[in-house]
Amino acid sequence: MRSTRITSCLRQFLFFKKDRKGATAVEFALIGVPFFALIFAIIESALFFFVNQYLETSIDDVTRLFRTGQLNQATTEDEFREALCGRMTVLITCNGLRTEIQVAMEFNNLENPKQPKSNGDLEDNEFTAPGPVQILQVSAQYKWPVYTNFAAPLVSSGSGNYALIQVVAVTRTEPYE
């Protein structure tokens, strides 16, 4: 008789057979935080890839303007930035965008785009307007903030919680003279 009483007390205490009040709240507390962190990380990753594609499309469009002569040797850096920033009206601020344009006669003469400084700051903008039948390399860099802190070390480069978006487009301008 005594062993059955001990067994029933253990069942009540250990397995919560009789009183299940609050069990759902405890289970949700255990599972909810990692679940929502995962959801936010997925949304942030998707947004990062969307912004990367958005910047790449904008750079391709402006490079096409140079290739066809709509933007040419007479183009100033301000006109270039206006053409680029006019295509990026959402999600990217033009102030945080670093651009570099290199012009060469052969593909071998192009250099790799400059990388951020060791402290994570981006280099200054560089601009050289191309002429007809020249090779043009347009590159852009943008520091995208990373909010899900557990993912920041995986995508961050340098110091701070950001991911570097870097886009490069290379083309030869047409003989538009």
Contact map, one row per residue, 1 for C-alpha under 8 A:
111110000000000000000000000000000000000000000000000000000000000000000000000000000000000000000000000000000000000000000000000000000000000000000000000000000000000000000000000000000
111111000000000000000000000000000000000000000000000000000000000000000000000000000000000000000000000000000000000000000000000000000000000000000000000000000000000000000000000000000
111111100000000000000000000000000000000000000000000000000000000000000000000000000000000000000000000000000000000000000000000000000000000000000000000000000000000000000000000000000
111111110000000000000000000000000000000000000000000000000000000000000000000000000000000000000000000000000000000000000000000000000000000000000000000000000000000000000000000000000
111111111000000000000000000000000000000000000000000000000000000000000000000000000000000000000000000000000000000000000000000000000000000000000000000000000000000000000000000000000
011111111100000000000000000000000000000000000000000000000000000000000000000000000000000000000000000000000000000000000000000000000000000000000000000000000000000000000000000000000
001111111110000000000000000000000000000000000000000000000000000000000000000000000000000000000000000000000000000000000000000000000000000000000000000000000000000000000000000000000
000111111111000000000000000000000000000000000000000000000000000000000000000000000000000000000000000000000000000000000000000000000000000000000000000000000000000000000000000000000
000011111111100000000000000000000000000000000000000000000000000000000000000000000000000000000000000000000000000000000000000000000000000000000000000000000000000000000000000000000
000001111111111000000000000000000000000000000000000000000000000000000000000000000000000000000000000000000000000000000000000000000000000000000000000000000000000000000000000000000
000000111111111110000000000000000000000000000000000000000000000000000000000000000000000000000000000000000000000000000000000000000000000000000000000000000000000000000000000000000
000000011111111111100000000000000000000000000000000000000000000000000000000000000000000000000000000000000000000000000000000000000000000000000000000000000000000000000000000000000
000000001111111100000000000000000000000000000000000000000000000000000000000000000000000000000000000000000000000000000000000000000000000000000000000000000000000000000000000000000
000000000111111100000000000000000000000000000000000000000000000000000000000000000000000000000000000000000000000000000000000000000000000000000000000000000000000000000000000000000
000000000111111110000000000000000000000000000000000000000000000000000000000000000000000000000000000000000000000000000000000000000000000000000000000000000000000000000000000000000
000000000011111111110000000000000000000000000000000000000000000000000000000000000000000000000000000000000000000000000000000000000000000000000000000000000000000000000000000000000
000000000011001111110000000000000000000000000000000000000000000000000000000000000000000000000000000000000000000000000000000000000000000000000000000000000000000000000000000000000
000000000001000111110000000000000000000000000000000000000000000000000000000000000000000000000000000000000000000000000000000000000000000000000000000000000000000000000000000000000
000000000001000111111000000000000000000000000000000000000000000000000000000000000000000000000000000000000000000000000000000000000000000000000000000000000000000000000000000000000
000000000000000111111110000000000000000000000000000000000000000000000000000000000000000000000000000000000000000000000000000000000000000000000000000000000000000000000000000000000
000000000000000000111111000000000000000000000000000000000000000000000000000000000000000000000000000000000000000000000000000000000000000000000000000000000000000000000000000000000
000000000000000000011111110000000000000000000000000000000000000000000000000000000000000000000000000000000000000000000000000000000000000000000000000000000000000000000000000000000
000000000000000000011111111000000000000000000000000000000000000000000000000000000000000000000000000000000000000000000000000000000000000000000000000000000000000000000000000000000
000000000000000000001111111100000000000000000000000000000000000000000000000000000000000000000000000000000000000000000000000000000000000000000000000000000000000000000000000000000
000000000000000000000111111110000000000000000000000000000000000000000000000000000000000000000000000000000000000000000000000000000000000000000000000000000000000000000000000000000
000000000000000000000111111111000000000000000000000000000000000000000000000000000000000000000000000000000000000000000000000000000000000000000000000000000000000000000000000000000
000000000000000000000011111111100000000000000000000000000000000000000000000000000000000000000000000000000000000000000000000000000000000000000000000000000000000000000000000000000
000000000000000000000001111111110000000000000000000000000000000000000000000000000000000000000000000000000000000000000000000000000000000000000000000000000000000000000000000000000
000000000000000000000000111111111000000000000000000000000000000000000000000000000000000000000000000000000000000000000000000000000000000000000000000000000000000000000000000000000
000000000000000000000000011111111100000000000000000000000000000000000000000000000000000000000000000000000000000000000000000000000000000000000000000000000000000000000000000000000
000000000000000000000000001111111110000000000000000000000000000000000000000000000000000000000000000000000000000000000000000000000000000000000000000000000000000000000000000000000
000000000000000000000000000111111111000000000000000000000000000000000000000000000000000000000000000000000000000000000000000000000000000000000000000000000000000000000000000000000
000000000000000000000000000011111111100000000000000000000000000000000000000000000000000000000000000000000000000000000000000000000000000000000000000000000000000000000000000000000
000000000000000000000000000001111111110000000000000000000000000000000000000000000000000000000000000000000000000000000000000000000000000000000000000000000000000000000000000000000
000000000000000000000000000000111111111000000000000000000000000000000000000000000000000000000000000000000000000000000000000000000000000000000000000000000000000000000000000000000
000000000000000000000000000000011111111100000000000000000000000000000000000000000000000000000000000000000000000000000000000000000000000000000000000000000000000000000000000000000
000000000000000000000000000000001111111110000000000000000000000000000000000000000000000000000000000000000000000000000000000000000000000000000000000100000000000000000000000000000
000000000000000000000000000000000111111111000000000000000000000000000000000000000000000000000000000000000000000000000000000000000000000000000000000000000000000000000000000000000
000000000000000000000000000000000011111111100000000000000000000000000000000000000000000000000000000000000000000000000000000000000000000000000000000000000000000000000000000000000
000000000000000000000000000000000001111111110000000000000000000000000000000000000000000000000000000000000000000000000000000000000000000000000000000100000000000000000000000000000
000000000000000000000000000000000000111111111000000000000000000000000000000000000000000000000000000000000000000000000000000000000000000000000000000100100000000000000000000000000
000000000000000000000000000000000000011111111100000000000000000000000000000000000000000000000000000000000000000000000000000000000000000000000000000000000000000000000000000000000
000000000000000000000000000000000000001111111110000000000000000000000000000000000000000000000000000000000000000000000000000000000000000000000000000000000000000000000000000000000
000000000000000000000000000000000000000111111111000000000000000000000000000000000000000000000000000000000000000000000000000000000000000000000000011100000000000000000000000000000
000000000000000000000000000000000000000011111111100000000000000000000000000000000000000000000000000000000000000000000000000000000000000000000000000000000000000000000000000000000
000000000000000000000000000000000000000001111111110000000000000000000000000000000000000000000000000000000000000000000000000000000000000000000000000000000000000000000000000000000
000000000000000000000000000000000000000000111111111000000000000000000000000000000000000000000000000000000000000000000000000000000000000000000000000000000000000000000000000000000
000000000000000000000000000000000000000000011111111100000000000000000000000000000000000000000000000000000000000000000000000000000000000000000001000000000000000000000000000000000
000000000000000000000000000000000000000000001111111110000000000000000000000000000000000000000000000000000000000000000000000000000000000000000000000000000000000000000000000000000
000000000000000000000000000000000000000000000111111111000000000000000000000000000000000000000000000000000000000000000000000000000000000000000000000000000000000000000000000000000
000000000000000000000000000000000000000000000011111111100000000000000000000000000000000000110000000000000000000000000000000000000000000000000000000000000000000000000000000000000
000000000000000000000000000000000000000000000001111111110000000000000000000000000000000000000000000000000000000000000000000000000000000000000000000000000000000000001110000000000
000000000000000000000000000000000000000000000000111111111000000000000000000000000000000000000000000000000000000000000000000000000000000000000000000000000000000000000000000000000
000000000000000000000000000000000000000000000000011111111100000000000000000000000000000100000000000000000000000000000000000000000000000000000000000000000000000000000000000000000
000000000000000000000000000000000000000000000000001111111110000000000000000000000000000100000000000000000000000000000000000000000000000000000000000000000000000000000010000000000
000000000000000000000000000000000000000000000000000111111111000000000000000000000000000000000000000000000000000000000000000000000000000000000000000000000000000000000011000000000
000000000000000000000000000000000000000000000000000011111111100000000000000000000000000000000000000000000000000000000000000000000000000000000000000000000000000000000000000000000
000000000000000000000000000000000000000000000000000001111111110000000000000000000001001100000000000000000000000000000000000000000000000000000000000000000000000000000000000000000
000000000000000000000000000000000000000000000000000000111111111000000000000000000001000000000000000000000000000000000000000000000000000001110000000000000000000000000011100000000
000000000000000000000000000000000000000000000000000000011111111100000000000000000000000000000000000000000000000000000000000000000000000000000000000000000000000000000000100000000
000000000000000000000000000000000000000000000000000000001111111110000000000000000000000000000000000000000000000000000000000000000000000000000000000000000000000000000000000000000
000000000000000000000000000000000000000000000000000000000111111111000000000000010011000000000000000000000000000000000000000000000000000000000000000000000000000000000000000000000
000000000000000000000000000000000000000000000000000000000011111111100000000000000000000000000000000000000000000000000000000000000000000001000000000000000000000000000000111000000
000000000000000000000000000000000000000000000000000000000001111111110000000000000000000000000000000000000000000000000000000000000000000000000000000000000000000000000000000000000
000000000000000000000000000000000000000000000000000000000000111111111110000000000000000000000000000000000000000000000000000000000000000000000000000000000000000000000000000000000
000000000000000000000000000000000000000000000000000000000000011111111111000000000000000000000000000000000000000000000000000000000100000000000000000000000000000000000000000010000
000000000000000000000000000000000000000000000000000000000000001111111110000000000000000000000000000000000000000000000000000000000000000000000000000000000000000000000000001111000
000000000000000000000000000000000000000000000000000000000000000111111110000000000000000000000000000000000000000000000000000000000000000000000000000000000000000000000000000011010
000000000000000000000000000000000000000000000000000000000000000011111111000000000000000000000000000000000000000000000000000000000001000000000000000000000000000000000000000011010
000000000000000000000000000000000000000000000000000000000000000011111111000000000000000000000000000000000000000000000000000000000000000000000000000000000000000000000000000000000
000000000000000000000000000000000000000000000000000000000000000011111111111000010000000000000000000000000000000000000000000000000000000000000000000000000000000000000000000000000
000000000000000000000000000000000000000000000000000000000000000001001111111000000000000000000000000000000000000000000000000000001111000000000000000000000000000000000000000000000
000000000000000000000000000000000000000000000000000000000000000000000011111000000000000000000000000000000000000000000000000000001110000000000000000000000000000000000000000000000
000000000000000000000000000000000000000000000000000000000000000000000011111100000000000000000000000000000000000000000000000000001000000000000000000000000000000000000000000000000
000000000000000000000000000000000000000000000000000000000000000000000011111110110000000000000000000000000000000000000000000000001000000000000000000000000000000000000000000000000
000000000000000000000000000000000000000000000000000000000000000000000000011111110000000000000000000000000000000000000000000000001000000000000000000000000000000000000000000000000
000000000000000000000000000000000000000000000000000000000000000000000000001111111000000000000000000000000000000000000000000000100000000000000000000000000000000000000000000000000
000000000000000000000000000000000000000000000000000000000000000000000000000111111100000000000000000000000000000000000000000000000000000000000000000000000000000000000000000000000
000000000000000000000000000000000000000000000000000000000000000000000000001111111110000000000000000000000000000000000000000000000000000000000000000000000000000000000000000000000
000000000000000000000000000000000000000000000000000000000000010000000010001111111111000000000000000000000000000000000000000000000000000000000000000000000000000000000000000000000
000000000000000000000000000000000000000000000000000000000000000000000000000011111111100000000000000000000000000000000000000000000000000000000000000000000000000000000000000000000
000000000000000000000000000000000000000000000000000000000000000000000000000001111111110000000000000000000000000000000000000000000000000000000000000000000000000000000000000000000
000000000000000000000000000000000000000000000000000000000000010000000000000000111111111000000000000000000000000000000000000000000000000000000000000000000000000000000000000000000
000000000000000000000000000000000000000000000000000000000110010000000000000000011111111100000000000000000000000000000000000000000000000000000000000000000000000000000000000000000
000000000000000000000000000000000000000000000000000000000000000000000000000000001111111110000100000000000000000000000000000000000000000000000000000000000000000000000000000000000
000000000000000000000000000000000000000000000000000000000000000000000000000000000111111110000000000000000000000000000000000000000000000000000000000000000000000000000000000000000
000000000000000000000000000000000000000000000000000000000100000000000000000000000011111110000000000000000000000000000000000000000000000000000000000000000000000000000000000000000
000000000000000000000000000000000000000000000000000001100100000000000000000000000001111111111100000000000000000000000000000000000000000000000000000000000000000000000000000000000
000000000000000000000000000000000000000000000000000000000000000000000000000000000000111111111000000000000000000000000000000000000000000000000000000000000000000000000000000000000
000000000000000000000000000000000000000000000000000000000000000000000000000000000000000111111000000000000000000000000000000000000000000000000000000000000000000000000000000000000
000000000000000000000000000000000000000000000000001000000000000000000000000000000000000111111000000000000000000000000000000000000000000000000000000000000000000000000000000000000
000000000000000000000000000000000000000000000000001000000000000000000000000000000000000111111101100000000000000000000000000000000000000000000000000000000000000000000000000000000
000000000000000000000000000000000000000000000000000000000000000000000000000000000000000111111111100000000000000000000000000000000000000000000000000000000000000000000000000000000
000000000000000000000000000000000000000000000000000000000000000000000000000000000000100100011111100000000000000000000000000000000000000000000000000000000000000000000000000000000
000000000000000000000000000000000000000000000000000000000000000000000000000000000000000000001111100000000000000000000000000000000000000000000000000000000000000000000000000000000
000000000000000000000000000000000000000000000000000000000000000000000000000000000000000000011111110000000000000000000000000000000000000000000110000000000000000000000000000000000
000000000000000000000000000000000000000000000000000000000000000000000000000000000000000000011111111000000000000000000000000000000000000000011110000000000000000000000000000000000
000000000000000000000000000000000000000000000000000000000000000000000000000000000000000000000001111100000000000000000000011110000000000000011100000000000000000000000000000000000
000000000000000000000000000000000000000000000000000000000000000000000000000000000000000000000000111110000000000000000000000111100000000001111000000000000000000000000000000000000
000000000000000000000000000000000000000000000000000000000000000000000000000000000000000000000000011111000000000010000000000011100000000011110000000000000000000000000000000000000
000000000000000000000000000000000000000000000000000000000000000000000000000000000000000000000000001111100000000000000000000001111000000111100000000000000000000000000000000000000
000000000000000000000000000000000000000000000000000000000000000000000000000000000000000000000000000111110000010000000000000000110000000111000000000000000000000000000000000000000
000000000000000000000000000000000000000000000000000000000000000000000000000000000000000000000000000011111000010000000000000000011100011110000000000000000000000000000000000000000
000000000000000000000000000000000000000000000000000000000000000000000000000000000000000000000000000001111110110000000000000000000000011100000000000000000000000000000000000000000
000000000000000000000000000000000000000000000000000000000000000000000000000000000000000000000000000000111110100000000000000000000000111000000000000000000000000000000000000000000
000000000000000000000000000000000000000000000000000000000000000000000000000000000000000000000000000000011111110000000000000000000000011000000000000000000000000000000000000000000
000000000000000000000000000000000000000000000000000000000000000000000000000000000000000000000000000000011111110000000000000000000000001000000000000000000000000000000000000000000
000000000000000000000000000000000000000000000000000000000000000000000000000000000000000000000000000000000111110000000000000000000000000000000000000000000000000000000000000000000
000000000000000000000000000000000000000000000000000000000000000000000000000000000000000000000000000000011111111000000000000000000000000000000000000000000000000000000000000000000
000000000000000000000000000000000000000000000000000000000000000000000000000000000000000000000000000001110111111100000000000000000000000010000000000000000000000000000000000000000
000000000000000000000000000000000000000000000000000000000000000000000000000000000000000000000000000000000000111110000000000000000000000000000000000000000000000000000000000000000
000000000000000000000000000000000000000000000000000000000000000000000000000000000000000000000000000000000000011111000000000000000000000000000000000000000000000000000000000000000
000000000000000000000000000000000000000000000000000000000000000000000000000000000000000000000000000100000000001111100000000000000000000000100000000000000000000000000000000000000
000000000000000000000000000000000000000000000000000000000000000000000000000000000000000000000000000000000000000111110000001000000000000000000000000000000000000000000000000000000
000000000000000000000000000000000000000000000000000000000000000000000000000000000000000000000000000000000000000011111000011000000000000000000000000000000000000000000000000000000
000000000000000000000000000000000000000000000000000000000000000000000000000000000000000000000000000000000000000001111111111000000000000000000000000000000000000000000000000000000
000000000000000000000000000000000000000000000000000000000000000000000000000000000000000000000000000000000000000000111111111000000000000000000000000000000000000000000000000000000
000000000000000000000000000000000000000000000000000000000000000000000000000000000000000000000000000000000000000000011111100000000000000000000000000000000000010000000000000000000
000000000000000000000000000000000000000000000000000000000000000000000000000000000000000000000000000000000000000000011111100000000000000000000000000000000000011000000000000000000
000000000000000000000000000000000000000000000000000000000000000000000000000000000000000000000000000000000000000000011111110000000000000000000000000000000000111100000000000000000
000000000000000000000000000000000000000000000000000000000000000000000000000000000000000000000000000000000000000000011111111000000000000000000000000000000000000000000000000000000
000000000000000000000000000000000000000000000000000000000000000000000000000000000000000000000000010000000000000000111001111100000000000000001000000000000000000000000000000000000
000000000000000000000000000000000000000000000000000000000000000000000000000000000000000000000000010000000000000001111000111110000000000000000000000000000000000000000000000000000
000000000000000000000000000000000000000000000000000000000000000000000000000000000000000000000000011000000000000000000000011111000000000000000000000000000000000000000000000000000
000000000000000000000000000000000000000000000000000000000000000000000000000000000000000000000000011100000000000000000000001111100000000000000000000000000000000000000000000000000
000000000000000000000000000000000000000000000000000000000000000000000000000000000000000000000000001110000000000000000000000111110000000000000000000000000000000000000000000000000
000000000000000000000000000000000000000000000000000000000000000000000000000010000000000000000000001111000000000000000000000011111000000000000000000000000000000000000000000000000
000000000000000000000000000000000000000000000000000000000000000000000000000000000000000000000000000011100000000000000000000001111100000000000000000000000000000000000000000000000
000000000000000000000000000000000000000000000000000000000000000000000001111100000000000000000000000010100000000000000000000000111110000000000000000000000000000000000000000000000
000000000000000000000000000000000000000000000000000000000000000001000001100000000000000000000000000000100000000000000000000000011111011100000000000000000000000000000000000010000
000000000000000000000000000000000000000000000000000000000000000000000001100000000000000000000000000000000000000000000000000000001111110000000000000000000000000000000000000010000
000000000000000000000000000000000000000000000000000000000000000000001001000000000000000000000000000000000000000000000000000000000111110000000000000000000000000000000000000011111
000000000000000000000000000000000000000000000000000000000000000000000000000000000000000000000000000000001000000000000000000000000011111000000000000000000000000000000000000111100
000000000000000000000000000000000000000000000000000000000000000000000000000000000000000000000000000000111100000000000000000000000111111100000000000000000000000000000000000111000
000000000000000000000000000000000000000000000000000000000000000000000000000000000000000000000000000000111110000000000000000000000100111110000000000000000000000000000000011110000
000000000000000000000000000000000000000000000000000000000000000000000000000000000000000000000000000011110000000000000000000000000100011111000000000000000000000000000000011110000
000000000000000000000000000000000000000000000000000000000000000000000000000000000000000000000000000111100000010000000000000000000000001111100000000000000000000000000001111000000
000000000000000000000000000000000000000000000000000000000010001000000000000000000000000000000000001111000000000000000000000000000000000111110000000000000000000000000001110000000
000000000000000000000000000000000000000000000000000000000010000000000000000000000000000000000000001110000000000010000000000000000000000011111000000000000000000000000111100000000
000000000000000000000000000000000000000000000000000000000010000000000000000000000000000000000000111100000000000000000000000000000000000001111100000000000000000000000111000000000
000000000000000000000000000000000000000000000000000000000000000000000000000000000000000000000000111000000000000000000000010000000000000000111110000000000000000000011110000000000
000000000000000000000000000000000000000000000000000000000000000000000000000000000000000000000001110000000000000000000000000000000000000000011111000000000000000000011100000000000
000000000000000000000000000000000000000000000000000000000000000000000000000000000000000000000001100000000000000000000000000000000000000000001111100000000000000001111000000000000
000000000000000000000000000000000000000000000001000000000000000000000000000000000000000000000000000000000000000000000000000000000000000000000111110000000000000001111000000000000
000000000000000000000000000000000000000000000000000000000000000000000000000000000000000000000000000000000000000000000000000000000000000000000011111000000000000011100000000000000
000000000000000000000000000000000000000000010000000000000000000000000000000000000000000000000000000000000000000000000000000000000000000000000001111110110001000011100000000000000
000000000000000000000000000000000000000000010000000000000000000000000000000000000000000000000000000000000000000000000000000000000000000000000000111110010000000010000000000000000
000000000000000000000000000000000000100110010000000000000000000000000000000000000000000000000000000000000000000000000000000000000000000000000000011111110000000000000000000000000
000000000000000000000000000000000000000000000000000000000000000000000000000000000000000000000000000000000000000000000000000000000000000000000000011111111000000010000000000000000
000000000000000000000000000000000000000000000000000000000000000000000000000000000000000000000000000000000000000000000000000000000000000000000000000111111000000000000000000000000
000000000000000000000000000000000000000010000000000000000000000000000000000000000000000000000000000000000000000000000000000000000000000000000000010111111110000000000000000000000
000000000000000000000000000000000000000000000000000000000000000000000000000000000000000000000000000000000000000000000000000000000000000000000000011111111111000011100000000000000
000000000000000000000000000000000000000000000000000000000000000000000000000000000000000000000000000000000000000000000000000000000000000000000000000011111111100010000000000000000
000000000000000000000000000000000000000000000000000000000000000000000000000000000000000000000000000000000000000000000000000000000000000000000000000000111111000000000000000000000
000000000000000000000000000000000000000000000000000000000000000000000000000000000000000000000000000000000000000000000000000000000000000000000000000000111111100001100000000000000
000000000000000000000000000000000000000000000000000000000000000000000000000000000000000000000000000000000000000000000000000000000000000000000000010000011111111111110000000000000
000000000000000000000000000000000000000000000000000000000000000000000000000000000000000000000000000000000000000000000001000000000000000000000000000000001011111101110000000000000
000000000000000000000000000000000000000000000000000000000000000000000000000000000000000000000000000000000000000000000111000000000000000000000000000000000001111100000000000000000
000000000000000000000000000000000000000000000000000000000000000000000000000000000000000000000000000000000000000000000011000000000000000000000000000000000001111110000000000000000
000000000000000000000000000000000000000000000000000000000000000000000000000000000000000000000000000000000000000000000001000000000000000000000000000000000001111111000000000000000
000000000000000000000000000000000000000000000000000000000000000000000000000000000000000000000000000000000000000000000000000000000000000000000000111010011001001111100000000000000
000000000000000000000000000000000000000000000000000000000000000000000000000000000000000000000000000000000000000000000000000000000000000000000011110000010011100111110000000000000
000000000000000000000000000000000000000000000000000000000000000000000000000000000000000000000000000000000000000000000000000000000000000000000011110000010011100011111000000000000
000000000000000000000000000000000000000000000000000000000000000000000000000000000000000000000000000000000000000000000000000000000000000000001111000000000001100001111100000000000
000000000000000000000000000000000000000000000000000100000000000000000000000000000000000000000000000000000000000000000000000000000000000000001111000000000000000000111110000000000
000000000000000000000000000000000000000000000000000100000000000000000000000000000000000000000000000000000000000000000000000000000000000000111100000000000000000000011111000000000
000000000000000000000000000000000000000000000000000100110010000000000000000000000000000000000000000000000000000000000000000000000000000000111000000000000000000000001111100000000
000000000000000000000000000000000000000000000000000000010010000000000000000000000000000000000000000000000000000000000000000000000000000011110000000000000000000000000111110000000
000000000000000000000000000000000000000000000000000000000011001000000000000000000000000000000000000000000000000000000000000000000000000011100000000000000000000000000011111000000
000000000000000000000000000000000000000000000000000000000000001000000000000000000000000000000000000000000000000000000000000000000000001111000000000000000000000000000001111100000
000000000000000000000000000000000000000000000000000000000000001000100000000000000000000000000000000000000000000000000000000000000000001110000000000000000000000000000000111110000
000000000000000000000000000000000000000000000000000000000000000000100000000000000000000000000000000000000000000000000000000000000000111100000000000000000000000000000000011111000
000000000000000000000000000000000000000000000000000000000000000001111000000000000000000000000000000000000000000000000000000000000111111100000000000000000000000000000000001111100
000000000000000000000000000000000000000000000000000000000000000000111000000000000000000000000000000000000000000000000000000000000001110000000000000000000000000000000000000111110
000000000000000000000000000000000000000000000000000000000000000000000000000000000000000000000000000000000000000000000000000000000001100000000000000000000000000000000000000011111
000000000000000000000000000000000000000000000000000000000000000000011000000000000000000000000000000000000000000000000000000000000001000000000000000000000000000000000000000001111
000000000000000000000000000000000000000000000000000000000000000000000000000000000000000000000000000000000000000000000000000000000001000000000000000000000000000000000000000000111
